[in-house]
Amino acid sequence: VCEDMDGREIDVVTVKGSATPMPVYTYDTYQNQTFPVLQAPKFSSLNLEEVLAAQADEYDVHIWNQDEDLLQLRSLSTPEFNATFREGVTAYLTGQWEKARQLLEKADEMMSQSDLGGDGPSQTLLSYMRHQDWICPPDWAGYRPLTSK
């Protein structure tokens, strides 16, 4: 299985009307960049739609680690960033909020070096902890309730 194609766990929440905690994931892509215009290969009797359909028919999970466009989309999600963020989320979920704060601030800083202005999931968790005065609630069970849909 290709580890890079997994989404990034960003939180565990309960949604309004449910008491069941569920993980929330995102898939990181850097879309504000220029990609080549797709076109059918020269000397091909197939049009672009037919070429793309043929490629889809030959799909293999390894494409996530081989396709130049997919690799370029994930270029900002480095192994160092992913490890820092993952450790920060683990600290947050286990109630180690000071450690989580340090790691999530570091992850946000790592992503702010791009033109994205930081890491949205890190900023969301930091904002939540800030609203709790950076103190993990005594009844913390490893998830937070979302109060609106």
mmCIF file of the C-alpha atoms, coordinates in Angstrom:
data_MODEL
# 
_entry.id   MODEL 
# 
loop_
_atom_site.group_PDB 
_atom_site.id 
_atom_site.type_symbol 
_atom_site.label_atom_id 
_atom_site.label_alt_id 
_atom_site.label_comp_id 
_atom_site.label_asym_id 
_atom_site.label_entity_id 
_atom_site.label_seq_id 
_atom_site.pdbx_PDB_ins_code 
_atom_site.Cartn_x 
_atom_site.Cartn_y 
_atom_site.Cartn_z 
_atom_site.occupancy 
_atom_site.B_iso_or_equiv 
_atom_site.pdbx_formal_charge 
_atom_site.auth_seq_id 
_atom_site.auth_comp_id 
_atom_site.auth_asym_id 
_atom_site.auth_atom_id 
_atom_site.pdbx_PDB_model_num 
ATOM 1   C CA . VAL A 1 1   ? 0.000   0.000  0.000   1.00 0.00 ? 1   VAL A CA 1 
ATOM 2   C CA . CYS A 1 2   ? 1.233   3.470  -0.830  1.00 0.00 ? 2   CYS A CA 1 
ATOM 3   C CA . GLU A 1 3   ? 1.597   5.473  2.411   1.00 0.00 ? 3   GLU A CA 1 
ATOM 4   C CA . ASP A 1 4   ? 1.586   8.856  0.610   1.00 0.00 ? 4   ASP A CA 1 
ATOM 5   C CA . MET A 1 5   ? -1.865  8.329  -0.798  1.00 0.00 ? 5   MET A CA 1 
ATOM 6   C CA . ASP A 1 6   ? -3.427  8.188  2.663   1.00 0.00 ? 6   ASP A CA 1 
ATOM 7   C CA . GLY A 1 7   ? -5.113  11.297 3.892   1.00 0.00 ? 7   GLY A CA 1 
ATOM 8   C CA . ARG A 1 8   ? -3.707  13.296 6.781   1.00 0.00 ? 8   ARG A CA 1 
ATOM 9   C CA . GLU A 1 9   ? -5.684  12.862 10.015  1.00 0.00 ? 9   GLU A CA 1 
ATOM 10  C CA . ILE A 1 10  ? -6.364  16.392 11.231  1.00 0.00 ? 10  ILE A CA 1 
ATOM 11  C CA . ASP A 1 11  ? -8.741  15.961 14.186  1.00 0.00 ? 11  ASP A CA 1 
ATOM 12  C CA . VAL A 1 12  ? -11.263 13.741 15.929  1.00 0.00 ? 12  VAL A CA 1 
ATOM 13  C CA . VAL A 1 13  ? -14.710 15.265 16.398  1.00 0.00 ? 13  VAL A CA 1 
ATOM 14  C CA . THR A 1 14  ? -18.316 14.572 17.184  1.00 0.00 ? 14  THR A CA 1 
ATOM 15  C CA . VAL A 1 15  ? -20.800 16.193 14.842  1.00 0.00 ? 15  VAL A CA 1 
ATOM 16  C CA . LYS A 1 16  ? -23.961 17.927 15.952  1.00 0.00 ? 16  LYS A CA 1 
ATOM 17  C CA . GLY A 1 17  ? -26.587 15.308 16.751  1.00 0.00 ? 17  GLY A CA 1 
ATOM 18  C CA . SER A 1 18  ? -24.103 12.446 17.237  1.00 0.00 ? 18  SER A CA 1 
ATOM 19  C CA . ALA A 1 19  ? -22.064 11.290 20.215  1.00 0.00 ? 19  ALA A CA 1 
ATOM 20  C CA . THR A 1 20  ? -19.773 9.068  18.141  1.00 0.00 ? 20  THR A CA 1 
ATOM 21  C CA . PRO A 1 21  ? -16.262 10.500 17.714  1.00 0.00 ? 21  PRO A CA 1 
ATOM 22  C CA . MET A 1 22  ? -14.909 10.228 14.200  1.00 0.00 ? 22  MET A CA 1 
ATOM 23  C CA . PRO A 1 23  ? -11.555 11.137 12.692  1.00 0.00 ? 23  PRO A CA 1 
ATOM 24  C CA . VAL A 1 24  ? -11.370 13.913 10.105  1.00 0.00 ? 24  VAL A CA 1 
ATOM 25  C CA . TYR A 1 25  ? -8.867  13.704 7.243   1.00 0.00 ? 25  TYR A CA 1 
ATOM 26  C CA . THR A 1 26  ? -7.564  15.956 4.507   1.00 0.00 ? 26  THR A CA 1 
ATOM 27  C CA . TYR A 1 27  ? -5.515  15.244 1.423   1.00 0.00 ? 27  TYR A CA 1 
ATOM 28  C CA . ASP A 1 28  ? -2.850  17.876 0.872   1.00 0.00 ? 28  ASP A CA 1 
ATOM 29  C CA . THR A 1 29  ? -2.479  19.336 -2.587  1.00 0.00 ? 29  THR A CA 1 
ATOM 30  C CA . TYR A 1 30  ? -0.769  22.523 -3.694  1.00 0.00 ? 30  TYR A CA 1 
ATOM 31  C CA . GLN A 1 31  ? -3.008  23.686 -6.511  1.00 0.00 ? 31  GLN A CA 1 
ATOM 32  C CA . ASN A 1 32  ? -1.745  27.269 -7.005  1.00 0.00 ? 32  ASN A CA 1 
ATOM 33  C CA . GLN A 1 33  ? 0.855   26.271 -9.557  1.00 0.00 ? 33  GLN A CA 1 
ATOM 34  C CA . THR A 1 34  ? 1.133   25.898 -13.295 1.00 0.00 ? 34  THR A CA 1 
ATOM 35  C CA . PHE A 1 35  ? 0.739   22.520 -14.916 1.00 0.00 ? 35  PHE A CA 1 
ATOM 36  C CA . PRO A 1 36  ? 1.279   21.654 -18.563 1.00 0.00 ? 36  PRO A CA 1 
ATOM 37  C CA . VAL A 1 37  ? -1.791  21.709 -20.786 1.00 0.00 ? 37  VAL A CA 1 
ATOM 38  C CA . LEU A 1 38  ? -3.055  18.184 -21.386 1.00 0.00 ? 38  LEU A CA 1 
ATOM 39  C CA . GLN A 1 39  ? -3.092  17.006 -24.960 1.00 0.00 ? 39  GLN A CA 1 
ATOM 40  C CA . ALA A 1 40  ? -3.077  13.745 -26.840 1.00 0.00 ? 40  ALA A CA 1 
ATOM 41  C CA . PRO A 1 41  ? 0.394   12.465 -27.733 1.00 0.00 ? 41  PRO A CA 1 
ATOM 42  C CA . LYS A 1 42  ? 1.709   13.406 -31.182 1.00 0.00 ? 42  LYS A CA 1 
ATOM 43  C CA . PHE A 1 43  ? 1.082   10.820 -33.857 1.00 0.00 ? 43  PHE A CA 1 
ATOM 44  C CA . SER A 1 44  ? -1.700  9.213  -31.815 1.00 0.00 ? 44  SER A CA 1 
ATOM 45  C CA . SER A 1 45  ? -4.955  8.258  -33.476 1.00 0.00 ? 45  SER A CA 1 
ATOM 46  C CA . LEU A 1 46  ? -6.717  8.773  -30.128 1.00 0.00 ? 46  LEU A CA 1 
ATOM 47  C CA . ASN A 1 47  ? -8.144  12.070 -28.909 1.00 0.00 ? 47  ASN A CA 1 
ATOM 48  C CA . LEU A 1 48  ? -7.385  13.351 -25.400 1.00 0.00 ? 48  LEU A CA 1 
ATOM 49  C CA . GLU A 1 49  ? -10.533 11.842 -23.839 1.00 0.00 ? 49  GLU A CA 1 
ATOM 50  C CA . GLU A 1 50  ? -9.672  8.430  -25.253 1.00 0.00 ? 50  GLU A CA 1 
ATOM 51  C CA . VAL A 1 51  ? -6.085  8.671  -23.995 1.00 0.00 ? 51  VAL A CA 1 
ATOM 52  C CA . LEU A 1 52  ? -7.278  9.607  -20.498 1.00 0.00 ? 52  LEU A CA 1 
ATOM 53  C CA . ALA A 1 53  ? -9.859  6.805  -20.497 1.00 0.00 ? 53  ALA A CA 1 
ATOM 54  C CA . ALA A 1 54  ? -7.168  4.302  -21.479 1.00 0.00 ? 54  ALA A CA 1 
ATOM 55  C CA . GLN A 1 55  ? -4.925  5.578  -18.661 1.00 0.00 ? 55  GLN A CA 1 
ATOM 56  C CA . ALA A 1 56  ? -7.797  5.274  -16.175 1.00 0.00 ? 56  ALA A CA 1 
ATOM 57  C CA . ASP A 1 57  ? -8.382  1.684  -17.285 1.00 0.00 ? 57  ASP A CA 1 
ATOM 58  C CA . GLU A 1 58  ? -4.733  0.914  -16.468 1.00 0.00 ? 58  GLU A CA 1 
ATOM 59  C CA . TYR A 1 59  ? -4.854  2.579  -13.018 1.00 0.00 ? 59  TYR A CA 1 
ATOM 60  C CA . ASP A 1 60  ? -2.456  1.204  -10.450 1.00 0.00 ? 60  ASP A CA 1 
ATOM 61  C CA . VAL A 1 61  ? -1.996  2.491  -6.885  1.00 0.00 ? 61  VAL A CA 1 
ATOM 62  C CA . HIS A 1 62  ? 1.694   3.099  -7.588  1.00 0.00 ? 62  HIS A CA 1 
ATOM 63  C CA . ILE A 1 63  ? 0.786   6.035  -9.824  1.00 0.00 ? 63  ILE A CA 1 
ATOM 64  C CA . TRP A 1 64  ? 0.684   8.163  -6.629  1.00 0.00 ? 64  TRP A CA 1 
ATOM 65  C CA . ASN A 1 65  ? 4.470   7.786  -6.332  1.00 0.00 ? 65  ASN A CA 1 
ATOM 66  C CA . GLN A 1 66  ? 5.265   7.942  -10.057 1.00 0.00 ? 66  GLN A CA 1 
ATOM 67  C CA . ASP A 1 67  ? 3.039   10.503 -11.786 1.00 0.00 ? 67  ASP A CA 1 
ATOM 68  C CA . GLU A 1 68  ? 4.844   13.865 -12.083 1.00 0.00 ? 68  GLU A CA 1 
ATOM 69  C CA . ASP A 1 69  ? 1.648   15.915 -11.665 1.00 0.00 ? 69  ASP A CA 1 
ATOM 70  C CA . LEU A 1 70  ? 0.568   14.028 -8.524  1.00 0.00 ? 70  LEU A CA 1 
ATOM 71  C CA . LEU A 1 71  ? 4.051   14.364 -7.043  1.00 0.00 ? 71  LEU A CA 1 
ATOM 72  C CA . GLN A 1 72  ? 4.057   18.084 -7.850  1.00 0.00 ? 72  GLN A CA 1 
ATOM 73  C CA . LEU A 1 73  ? 0.641   18.531 -6.175  1.00 0.00 ? 73  LEU A CA 1 
ATOM 74  C CA . ARG A 1 74  ? 2.049   17.036 -2.962  1.00 0.00 ? 74  ARG A CA 1 
ATOM 75  C CA . SER A 1 75  ? 5.395   18.859 -3.144  1.00 0.00 ? 75  SER A CA 1 
ATOM 76  C CA . LEU A 1 76  ? 4.769   20.989 -0.028  1.00 0.00 ? 76  LEU A CA 1 
ATOM 77  C CA . SER A 1 77  ? 3.729   18.044 2.122   1.00 0.00 ? 77  SER A CA 1 
ATOM 78  C CA . THR A 1 78  ? 7.261   16.934 3.000   1.00 0.00 ? 78  THR A CA 1 
ATOM 79  C CA . PRO A 1 79  ? 8.084   13.967 5.227   1.00 0.00 ? 79  PRO A CA 1 
ATOM 80  C CA . GLU A 1 80  ? 9.413   16.395 7.883   1.00 0.00 ? 80  GLU A CA 1 
ATOM 81  C CA . PHE A 1 81  ? 6.200   18.435 7.807   1.00 0.00 ? 81  PHE A CA 1 
ATOM 82  C CA . ASN A 1 82  ? 4.028   15.299 7.963   1.00 0.00 ? 82  ASN A CA 1 
ATOM 83  C CA . ALA A 1 83  ? 5.989   13.877 10.924  1.00 0.00 ? 83  ALA A CA 1 
ATOM 84  C CA . THR A 1 84  ? 5.828   17.179 12.829  1.00 0.00 ? 84  THR A CA 1 
ATOM 85  C CA . PHE A 1 85  ? 2.114   17.600 12.211  1.00 0.00 ? 85  PHE A CA 1 
ATOM 86  C CA . ARG A 1 86  ? 1.324   13.945 13.043  1.00 0.00 ? 86  ARG A CA 1 
ATOM 87  C CA . GLU A 1 87  ? 3.242   14.217 16.331  1.00 0.00 ? 87  GLU A CA 1 
ATOM 88  C CA . GLY A 1 88  ? 1.403   17.469 17.114  1.00 0.00 ? 88  GLY A CA 1 
ATOM 89  C CA . VAL A 1 89  ? -2.010  15.919 16.472  1.00 0.00 ? 89  VAL A CA 1 
ATOM 90  C CA . THR A 1 90  ? -1.128  12.911 18.611  1.00 0.00 ? 90  THR A CA 1 
ATOM 91  C CA . ALA A 1 91  ? -0.113  15.230 21.459  1.00 0.00 ? 91  ALA A CA 1 
ATOM 92  C CA . TYR A 1 92  ? -3.337  17.223 21.021  1.00 0.00 ? 92  TYR A CA 1 
ATOM 93  C CA . LEU A 1 93  ? -5.546  14.112 21.022  1.00 0.00 ? 93  LEU A CA 1 
ATOM 94  C CA . THR A 1 94  ? -3.791  12.656 24.079  1.00 0.00 ? 94  THR A CA 1 
ATOM 95  C CA . GLY A 1 95  ? -4.173  15.889 26.048  1.00 0.00 ? 95  GLY A CA 1 
ATOM 96  C CA . GLN A 1 96  ? -0.540  17.042 25.891  1.00 0.00 ? 96  GLN A CA 1 
ATOM 97  C CA . TRP A 1 97  ? -1.523  20.491 24.698  1.00 0.00 ? 97  TRP A CA 1 
ATOM 98  C CA . GLU A 1 98  ? 1.722   22.362 25.428  1.00 0.00 ? 98  GLU A CA 1 
ATOM 99  C CA . LYS A 1 99  ? 3.635   19.845 23.319  1.00 0.00 ? 99  LYS A CA 1 
ATOM 100 C CA . ALA A 1 100 ? 0.867   19.949 20.700  1.00 0.00 ? 100 ALA A CA 1 
ATOM 101 C CA . ARG A 1 101 ? 1.041   23.734 20.582  1.00 0.00 ? 101 ARG A CA 1 
ATOM 102 C CA . GLN A 1 102 ? 4.801   23.722 19.971  1.00 0.00 ? 102 GLN A CA 1 
ATOM 103 C CA . LEU A 1 103 ? 4.599   21.087 17.241  1.00 0.00 ? 103 LEU A CA 1 
ATOM 104 C CA . LEU A 1 104 ? 1.548   22.533 15.480  1.00 0.00 ? 104 LEU A CA 1 
ATOM 105 C CA . GLU A 1 105 ? 3.094   26.021 15.526  1.00 0.00 ? 105 GLU A CA 1 
ATOM 106 C CA . LYS A 1 106 ? 6.216   24.500 13.974  1.00 0.00 ? 106 LYS A CA 1 
ATOM 107 C CA . ALA A 1 107 ? 4.131   22.699 11.316  1.00 0.00 ? 107 ALA A CA 1 
ATOM 108 C CA . ASP A 1 108 ? 2.265   25.919 10.550  1.00 0.00 ? 108 ASP A CA 1 
ATOM 109 C CA . GLU A 1 109 ? 5.561   27.795 10.253  1.00 0.00 ? 109 GLU A CA 1 
ATOM 110 C CA . MET A 1 110 ? 6.947   25.135 7.904   1.00 0.00 ? 110 MET A CA 1 
ATOM 111 C CA . MET A 1 111 ? 3.953   25.574 5.605   1.00 0.00 ? 111 MET A CA 1 
ATOM 112 C CA . SER A 1 112 ? 3.990   29.380 5.880   1.00 0.00 ? 112 SER A CA 1 
ATOM 113 C CA . GLN A 1 113 ? 7.241   29.399 3.940   1.00 0.00 ? 113 GLN A CA 1 
ATOM 114 C CA . SER A 1 114 ? 5.121   28.656 0.874   1.00 0.00 ? 114 SER A CA 1 
ATOM 115 C CA . ASP A 1 115 ? 2.590   31.092 -0.551  1.00 0.00 ? 115 ASP A CA 1 
ATOM 116 C CA . LEU A 1 116 ? -0.182  29.248 1.311   1.00 0.00 ? 116 LEU A CA 1 
ATOM 117 C CA . GLY A 1 117 ? 0.127   31.433 4.404   1.00 0.00 ? 117 GLY A CA 1 
ATOM 118 C CA . GLY A 1 118 ? 0.490   28.470 6.728   1.00 0.00 ? 118 GLY A CA 1 
ATOM 119 C CA . ASP A 1 119 ? -1.271  25.187 7.387   1.00 0.00 ? 119 ASP A CA 1 
ATOM 120 C CA . GLY A 1 120 ? -5.047  25.449 7.807   1.00 0.00 ? 120 GLY A CA 1 
ATOM 121 C CA . PRO A 1 121 ? -5.470  22.269 9.907   1.00 0.00 ? 121 PRO A CA 1 
ATOM 122 C CA . SER A 1 122 ? -2.668  23.362 12.290  1.00 0.00 ? 122 SER A CA 1 
ATOM 123 C CA . GLN A 1 123 ? -4.228  26.805 12.564  1.00 0.00 ? 123 GLN A CA 1 
ATOM 124 C CA . THR A 1 124 ? -7.653  25.298 13.311  1.00 0.00 ? 124 THR A CA 1 
ATOM 125 C CA . LEU A 1 125 ? -6.335  23.152 16.173  1.00 0.00 ? 125 LEU A CA 1 
ATOM 126 C CA . LEU A 1 126 ? -4.256  26.025 17.533  1.00 0.00 ? 126 LEU A CA 1 
ATOM 127 C CA . SER A 1 127 ? -7.319  28.283 17.468  1.00 0.00 ? 127 SER A CA 1 
ATOM 128 C CA . TYR A 1 128 ? -9.371  25.683 19.340  1.00 0.00 ? 128 TYR A CA 1 
ATOM 129 C CA . MET A 1 129 ? -6.704  25.272 22.011  1.00 0.00 ? 129 MET A CA 1 
ATOM 130 C CA . ARG A 1 130 ? -6.295  29.071 22.248  1.00 0.00 ? 130 ARG A CA 1 
ATOM 131 C CA . HIS A 1 131 ? -10.038 29.403 22.953  1.00 0.00 ? 131 HIS A CA 1 
ATOM 132 C CA . GLN A 1 132 ? -9.500  26.963 25.841  1.00 0.00 ? 132 GLN A CA 1 
ATOM 133 C CA . ASP A 1 133 ? -6.661  29.202 27.129  1.00 0.00 ? 133 ASP A CA 1 
ATOM 134 C CA . TRP A 1 134 ? -4.225  26.465 26.049  1.00 0.00 ? 134 TRP A CA 1 
ATOM 135 C CA . ILE A 1 135 ? -5.474  24.247 28.899  1.00 0.00 ? 135 ILE A CA 1 
ATOM 136 C CA . CYS A 1 136 ? -6.712  20.780 28.082  1.00 0.00 ? 136 CYS A CA 1 
ATOM 137 C CA . PRO A 1 137 ? -10.160 20.317 29.667  1.00 0.00 ? 137 PRO A CA 1 
ATOM 138 C CA . PRO A 1 138 ? -10.132 17.918 32.639  1.00 0.00 ? 138 PRO A CA 1 
ATOM 139 C CA . ASP A 1 139 ? -12.799 15.775 30.946  1.00 0.00 ? 139 ASP A CA 1 
ATOM 140 C CA . TRP A 1 140 ? -10.925 15.633 27.632  1.00 0.00 ? 140 TRP A CA 1 
ATOM 141 C CA . ALA A 1 141 ? -11.618 12.324 25.904  1.00 0.00 ? 141 ALA A CA 1 
ATOM 142 C CA . GLY A 1 142 ? -9.470  12.831 22.805  1.00 0.00 ? 142 GLY A CA 1 
ATOM 143 C CA . TYR A 1 143 ? -12.015 14.605 20.619  1.00 0.00 ? 143 TYR A CA 1 
ATOM 144 C CA . ARG A 1 144 ? -13.913 17.863 20.395  1.00 0.00 ? 144 ARG A CA 1 
ATOM 145 C CA . PRO A 1 145 ? -17.552 18.497 19.594  1.00 0.00 ? 145 PRO A CA 1 
ATOM 146 C CA . LEU A 1 146 ? -18.406 20.468 16.489  1.00 0.00 ? 146 LEU A CA 1 
ATOM 147 C CA . THR A 1 147 ? -21.267 22.728 17.460  1.00 0.00 ? 147 THR A CA 1 
ATOM 148 C CA . SER A 1 148 ? -22.587 23.501 13.982  1.00 0.00 ? 148 SER A CA 1 
ATOM 149 C CA . LYS A 1 149 ? -22.972 21.644 10.717  1.00 0.00 ? 149 LYS A CA 1 
# 
